[in-house]
Amino acid sequence: MTAEQRIQDDAELVWCKSSYSAGDGGECVEVAVEPATVHVRDSKNAQGARLSFGSAPWVAFVDFAAGR
């Protein structure tokens, strides 16, 4: 997976959408990375709810999802 699209929003976060995301607005998430926090939102509802995770829990999640 690579970052396909970067979107800057009002909060000065730069959001990255997965290269696996369909161009038709399908089911996908976007992430924005800060030094100690990773923010996650639904790509179809950019103004909706957002989740925030510390760096360590995010790394653990990515490792688990990748099967490492």
C-alpha positions, 0 to 999 in steps of 0.5 A: 500500500502506498499513499495515493492522495494527500488532502490538507484540511482546516486543522492543518492535518495532511490526510493520506488515502490508501492506494487500495482505495477505489476512485469511486469513493468506496469503502476506505479510510484516510490517515493523518500522522503527527509526531505522537498521534495517528488520526483516522477518518472515513474517506466518504465522510471527511467531516465526520467522526475521527479516531486518534491513536498514540504511535505505539498502539497504531504500530501494534495495529499495523503489525497485527493487520499485516500478520507480523 
